[in-house]
Amino acid sequence: MSLLIIPVFFVLIWVLMIRPQQKRMKEHRALLAALEVGDEVLTSAGFYGVVTEFDGPTVFLEVADGVEIKISRESITELVSYDEADVVADDK
């Protein structure tokens, strides 16, 4: 009975910890592969910007009018999309 606990423990760790992390990494790689010029993104440092250019593993983001920063492609955490309702609510 005690020999069965160890394999069950490892399977449980894999299901609860390792598998979800692998899924997140796969989704992040797909996000980075699908990036295009003009996409609005959020970086891991908290910068919001618009992708203006790619240069291999680096990305140029426009964070304000006429202000571009150069960052690593890996530091992009998510695509940002605004709902029309959010934009209308902010304008009021």
MODELLER restraints for C-alpha pairs under 7 A, 6 or more apart:
rsr = mdl.restraints
at = mdl.atoms
rsr.add(forms.Gaussian(group=physical.xy_distance, feature=features.Distance(at['CA:37:A'], at['CA:51:A']), mean=5.04, stdev=0.5))
rsr.add(forms.Gaussian(group=physical.xy_distance, feature=features.Distance(at['CA:37:A'], at['CA:52:A']), mean=5.26, stdev=0.5))
rsr.add(forms.Gaussian(group=physical.xy_distance, feature=features.Distance(at['CA:37:A'], at['CA:53:A']), mean=6.13, stdev=0.5))
rsr.add(forms.Gaussian(group=physical.xy_distance, feature=features.Distance(at['CA:38:A'], at['CA:50:A']), mean=5.68, stdev=0.5))
rsr.add(forms.Gaussian(group=physical.xy_distance, feature=features.Distance(at['CA:38:A'], at['CA:51:A']), mean=5.20, stdev=0.5))
rsr.add(forms.Gaussian(group=physical.xy_distance, feature=features.Distance(at['CA:38:A'], at['CA:52:A']), mean=6.15, stdev=0.5))
rsr.add(forms.Gaussian(group=physical.xy_distance, feature=features.Distance(at['CA:39:A'], at['CA:50:A']), mean=5.57, stdev=0.5))
rsr.add(forms.Gaussian(group=physical.xy_distance, feature=features.Distance(at['CA:39:A'], at['CA:51:A']), mean=5.51, stdev=0.5))
rsr.add(forms.Gaussian(group=physical.xy_distance, feature=features.Distance(at['CA:40:A'], at['CA:49:A']), mean=5.60, stdev=0.5))
rsr.add(forms.Gaussian(group=physical.xy_distance, feature=features.Distance(at['CA:40:A'], at['CA:50:A']), mean=4.36, stdev=0.5))
rsr.add(forms.Gaussian(group=physical.xy_distance, feature=features.Distance(at['CA:40:A'], at['CA:51:A']), mean=6.41, stdev=0.5))
rsr.add(forms.Gaussian(group=physical.xy_distance, feature=features.Distance(at['CA:40:A'], at['CA:79:A']), mean=6.00, stdev=0.5))
rsr.add(forms.Gaussian(group=physical.xy_distance, feature=features.Distance(at['CA:40:A'], at['CA:80:A']), mean=5.42, stdev=0.5))
rsr.add(forms.Gaussian(group=physical.xy_distance, feature=features.Distance(at['CA:41:A'], at['CA:48:A']), mean=5.77, stdev=0.5))
rsr.add(forms.Gaussian(group=physical.xy_distance, feature=features.Distance(at['CA:41:A'], at['CA:49:A']), mean=5.61, stdev=0.5))
rsr.add(forms.Gaussian(group=physical.xy_distance, feature=features.Distance(at['CA:41:A'], at['CA:50:A']), mean=6.23, stdev=0.5))
rsr.add(forms.Gaussian(group=physical.xy_distance, feature=features.Distance(at['CA:41:A'], at['CA:76:A']), mean=6.77, stdev=0.5))
rsr.add(forms.Gaussian(group=physical.xy_distance, feature=features.Distance(at['CA:41:A'], at['CA:78:A']), mean=5.75, stdev=0.5))
rsr.add(forms.Gaussian(group=physical.xy_distance, feature=features.Distance(at['CA:41:A'], at['CA:79:A']), mean=4.43, stdev=0.5))
rsr.add(forms.Gaussian(group=physical.xy_distance, feature=features.Distance(at['CA:41:A'], at['CA:80:A']), mean=5.11, stdev=0.5))
rsr.add(forms.Gaussian(group=physical.xy_distance, feature=features.Distance(at['CA:42:A'], at['CA:48:A']), mean=4.65, stdev=0.5))
rsr.add(forms.Gaussian(group=physical.xy_distance, feature=features.Distance(at['CA:42:A'], at['CA:49:A']), mean=6.67, stdev=0.5))
rsr.add(forms.Gaussian(group=physical.xy_distance, feature=features.Distance(at['CA:42:A'], at['CA:76:A']), mean=6.01, stdev=0.5))
rsr.add(forms.Gaussian(group=physical.xy_distance, feature=features.Distance(at['CA:42:A'], at['CA:77:A']), mean=5.89, stdev=0.5))
rsr.add(forms.Gaussian(group=physical.xy_distance, feature=features.Distance(at['CA:42:A'], at['CA:78:A']), mean=5.44, stdev=0.5))
rsr.add(forms.Gaussian(group=physical.xy_distance, feature=features.Distance(at['CA:42:A'], at['CA:79:A']), mean=6.35, stdev=0.5))
rsr.add(forms.Gaussian(group=physical.xy_distance, feature=features.Distance(at['CA:42:A'], at['CA:80:A']), mean=6.53, stdev=0.5))
rsr.add(forms.Gaussian(group=physical.xy_distance, feature=features.Distance(at['CA:43:A'], at['CA:75:A']), mean=5.49, stdev=0.5))
rsr.add(forms.Gaussian(group=physical.xy_distance, feature=features.Distance(at['CA:43:A'], at['CA:76:A']), mean=4.26, stdev=0.5))
rsr.add(forms.Gaussian(group=physical.xy_distance, feature=features.Distance(at['CA:43:A'], at['CA:77:A']), mean=5.25, stdev=0.5))
rsr.add(forms.Gaussian(group=physical.xy_distance, feature=features.Distance(at['CA:44:A'], at['CA:75:A']), mean=5.38, stdev=0.5))
rsr.add(forms.Gaussian(group=physical.xy_distance, feature=features.Distance(at['CA:44:A'], at['CA:76:A']), mean=6.08, stdev=0.5))
rsr.add(forms.Gaussian(group=physical.xy_distance, feature=features.Distance(at['CA:44:A'], at['CA:77:A']), mean=5.70, stdev=0.5))
rsr.add(forms.Gaussian(group=physical.xy_distance, feature=features.Distance(at['CA:48:A'], at['CA:63:A']), mean=6.26, stdev=0.5))
rsr.add(forms.Gaussian(group=physical.xy_distance, feature=features.Distance(at['CA:49:A'], at['CA:61:A']), mean=5.36, stdev=0.5))
rsr.add(forms.Gaussian(group=physical.xy_distance, feature=features.Distance(at['CA:49:A'], at['CA:62:A']), mean=5.26, stdev=0.5))
rsr.add(forms.Gaussian(group=physical.xy_distance, feature=features.Distance(at['CA:49:A'], at['CA:63:A']), mean=4.44, stdev=0.5))
rsr.add(forms.Gaussian(group=physical.xy_distance, feature=features.Distance(at['CA:50:A'], at['CA:61:A']), mean=5.25, stdev=0.5))
rsr.add(forms.Gaussian(group=physical.xy_distance, feature=features.Distance(at['CA:50:A'], at['CA:62:A']), mean=5.17, stdev=0.5))
rsr.add(forms.Gaussian(group=physical.xy_distance, feature=features.Distance(at['CA:50:A'], at['CA:63:A']), mean=6.70, stdev=0.5))
rsr.add(forms.Gaussian(group=physical.xy_distance, feature=features.Distance(at['CA:51:A'], at['CA:59:A']), mean=6.89, stdev=0.5))
rsr.add(forms.Gaussian(group=physical.xy_distance, feature=features.Distance(at['CA:51:A'], at['CA:60:A']), mean=5.96, stdev=0.5))
rsr.add(forms.Gaussian(group=physical.xy_distance, feature=features.Distance(at['CA:51:A'], at['CA:61:A']), mean=4.66, stdev=0.5))
rsr.add(forms.Gaussian(group=physical.xy_distance, feature=features.Distance(at['CA:51:A'], at['CA:62:A']), mean=6.51, stdev=0.5))
rsr.add(forms.Gaussian(group=physical.xy_distance, feature=features.Distance(at['CA:52:A'], at['CA:60:A']), mean=5.59, stdev=0.5))
rsr.add(forms.Gaussian(group=physical.xy_distance, feature=features.Distance(at['CA:52:A'], at['CA:61:A']), mean=5.69, stdev=0.5))
rsr.add(forms.Gaussian(group=physical.xy_distance, feature=features.Distance(at['CA:52:A'], at['CA:62:A']), mean=6.49, stdev=0.5))
rsr.add(forms.Gaussian(group=physical.xy_distance, feature=features.Distance(at['CA:53:A'], at['CA:59:A']), mean=5.95, stdev=0.5))
rsr.add(forms.Gaussian(group=physical.xy_distance, feature=features.Distance(at['CA:53:A'], at['CA:60:A']), mean=5.14, stdev=0.5))
rsr.add(forms.Gaussian(group=physical.xy_distance, feature=features.Distance(at['CA:54:A'], at['CA:60:A']), mean=6.33, stdev=0.5))
rsr.add(forms.Gaussian(group=physical.xy_distance, feature=features.Distance(at['CA:57:A'], at['CA:72:A']), mean=6.07, stdev=0.5))
rsr.add(forms.Gaussian(group=physical.xy_distance, feature=features.Distance(at['CA:57:A'], at['CA:73:A']), mean=5.53, stdev=0.5))
rsr.add(forms.Gaussian(group=physical.xy_distance, feature=features.Distance(at['CA:58:A'], at['CA:70:A']), mean=6.64, stdev=0.5))
rsr.add(forms.Gaussian(group=physical.xy_distance, feature=features.Distance(at['CA:58:A'], at['CA:71:A']), mean=5.57, stdev=0.5))
rsr.add(forms.Gaussian(group=physical.xy_distance, feature=features.Distance(at['CA:58:A'], at['CA:72:A']), mean=4.50, stdev=0.5))
rsr.add(forms.Gaussian(group=physical.xy_distance, feature=features.Distance(at['CA:58:A'], at['CA:73:A']), mean=5.14, stdev=0.5))
rsr.add(forms.Gaussian(group=physical.xy_distance, feature=features.Distance(at['CA:59:A'], at['CA:70:A']), mean=5.76, stdev=0.5))
rsr.add(forms.Gaussian(group=physical.xy_distance, feature=features.Distance(at['CA:59:A'], at['CA:71:A']), mean=5.40, stdev=0.5))
rsr.add(forms.Gaussian(group=physical.xy_distance, feature=features.Distance(at['CA:59:A'], at['CA:72:A']), mean=6.05, stdev=0.5))
rsr.add(forms.Gaussian(group=physical.xy_distance, feature=features.Distance(at['CA:59:A'], at['CA:73:A']), mean=5.59, stdev=0.5))
rsr.add(forms.Gaussian(group=physical.xy_distance, feature=features.Distance(at['CA:60:A'], at['CA:68:A']), mean=6.27, stdev=0.5))
rsr.add(forms.Gaussian(group=physical.xy_distance, feature=features.Distance(at['CA:60:A'], at['CA:69:A']), mean=5.59, stdev=0.5))
rsr.add(forms.Gaussian(group=physical.xy_distance, feature=features.Distance(at['CA:60:A'], at['CA:70:A']), mean=4.59, stdev=0.5))
rsr.add(forms.Gaussian(group=physical.xy_distance, feature=features.Distance(at['CA:60:A'], at['CA:71:A']), mean=6.38, stdev=0.5))
rsr.add(forms.Gaussian(group=physical.xy_distance, feature=features.Distance(at['CA:61:A'], at['CA:68:A']), mean=5.28, stdev=0.5))
rsr.add(forms.Gaussian(group=physical.xy_distance, feature=features.Distance(at['CA:61:A'], at['CA:69:A']), mean=5.31, stdev=0.5))
rsr.add(forms.Gaussian(group=physical.xy_distance, feature=features.Distance(at['CA:61:A'], at['CA:70:A']), mean=6.44, stdev=0.5))
rsr.add(forms.Gaussian(group=physical.xy_distance, feature=features.Distance(at['CA:62:A'], at['CA:68:A']), mean=4.27, stdev=0.5))
rsr.add(forms.Gaussian(group=physical.xy_distance, feature=features.Distance(at['CA:62:A'], at['CA:69:A']), mean=6.50, stdev=0.5))
